């Protein structure tokens, strides 16, 4: 049976939850703003609040995984979390470009 240290397990689970939160954000944002039925008459406040909360959790899990992977020197997870940070910034820039 393969045993891993607690730090590597933390990195795995924080990366897993980062991906899960990112997909959840994409699902809610796409369903609310891009693939809606008819014109949006008002700003959907509940969905926007949920997106802010999810982005907060996503930033928390991504940055904590980045810091831990840098501190223990795990190159595999440094690259993964670095790619995740780049993906987050690209998503924010794309959303800013689409919605102004």
VENLIN-V495620 format. One record per residue. RES is the residue in one letter. PSI is psi in radians with two decimals (NA if undefined). D_FIRST is the distance of its C-alpha to the first C-alpha in whole Angstrom. Layout:
res->RES psi->PSI d_first->D_FIRST
res->RES psi->PSI d_first->D_FIRST
This chain:
res->X psi->2.31 d_first->0
res->X psi->2.16 d_first->4
res->X psi->2.38 d_first->6
res->X psi->2.74 d_first->10
res->X psi->2.89 d_first->13
res->X psi->-0.54 d_first->15
res->X psi->-0.71 d_first->18
res->X psi->-0.62 d_first->16
res->X psi->-0.69 d_first->15
res->X psi->-0.74 d_first->19
res->X psi->-0.74 d_first->19
res->X psi->-0.86 d_first->17
res->X psi->-0.61 d_first->19
res->X psi->-0.62 d_first->22
res->X psi->-0.70 d_first->22
res->X psi->-0.83 d_first->21
res->X psi->-0.50 d_first->24
res->X psi->-0.80 d_first->27
res->X psi->-0.75 d_first->26
res->X psi->-0.78 d_first->27
res->X psi->-0.68 d_first->30
res->X psi->-0.76 d_first->31
res->X psi->-0.63 d_first->31
res->X psi->-0.74 d_first->33
res->X psi->-0.78 d_first->35
res->X psi->-0.70 d_first->36
res->X psi->-0.85 d_first->37
res->X psi->-0.77 d_first->39
res->X psi->-0.75 d_first->41
res->X psi->-0.74 d_first->41
res->X psi->-0.64 d_first->42
res->X psi->-0.75 d_first->45
res->X psi->-0.52 d_first->46
res->X psi->-0.75 d_first->46
res->X psi->0.73 d_first->46
res->X psi->2.80 d_first->48
res->X psi->2.05 d_first->51
res->X psi->-3.13 d_first->54
res->X psi->2.59 d_first->55
res->X psi->2.04 d_first->54
res->X psi->-0.46 d_first->57
res->X psi->2.85 d_first->55
res->X psi->2.17 d_first->52
res->X psi->1.65 d_first->49
res->X psi->-0.66 d_first->48
res->X psi->-0.72 d_first->45
res->X psi->-0.67 d_first->43
res->X psi->-0.73 d_first->44
res->X psi->-0.77 d_first->43
res->X psi->-0.68 d_first->40
res->X psi->-0.71 d_first->40
res->X psi->-0.74 d_first->40
res->X psi->-0.77 d_first->38
res->X psi->-0.68 d_first->35
res->X psi->-0.66 d_first->36
res->X psi->-0.81 d_first->36
res->X psi->-0.66 d_first->32
res->X psi->-0.76 d_first->31
res->X psi->-0.70 d_first->33
res->X psi->-0.84 d_first->31
res->X psi->-0.67 d_first->28
res->X psi->-0.80 d_first->29
res->X psi->-0.61 d_first->30
res->X psi->-0.69 d_first->28
res->X psi->-0.66 d_first->25
res->X psi->-0.80 d_first->27
res->X psi->-0.78 d_first->28
res->X psi->-0.72 d_first->25
res->X psi->-0.60 d_first->24
res->X psi->-0.69 d_first->27
res->X psi->-0.61 d_first->27
res->X psi->-0.12 d_first->23
res->X psi->0.57 d_first->24
res->X psi->1.76 d_first->21
res->X psi->-0.59 d_first->24
res->X psi->-0.82 d_first->21
res->X psi->-0.43 d_first->22
res->X psi->-0.76 d_first->26
res->X psi->-0.72 d_first->26
res->X psi->-0.84 d_first->25
res->X psi->-0.55 d_first->27
res->X psi->-0.75 d_first->30
res->X psi->-0.63 d_first->30
res->X psi->-0.70 d_first->30
res->X psi->-0.75 d_first->33
res->X psi->-0.73 d_first->35
res->X psi->-0.70 d_first->34
res->X psi->-0.80 d_first->35
res->X psi->-0.68 d_first->38
res->X psi->-0.66 d_first->39
res->X psi->-0.71 d_first->39
res->X psi->-0.74 d_first->41
res->X psi->-0.70 d_first->44
res->X psi->-0.73 d_first->44
res->X psi->-0.68 d_first->44
res->X psi->-0.65 d_first->47
res->X psi->-0.63 d_first->49
res->X psi->-0.79 d_first->49
res->X psi->-0.05 d_first->50
res->X psi->NA d_first->52
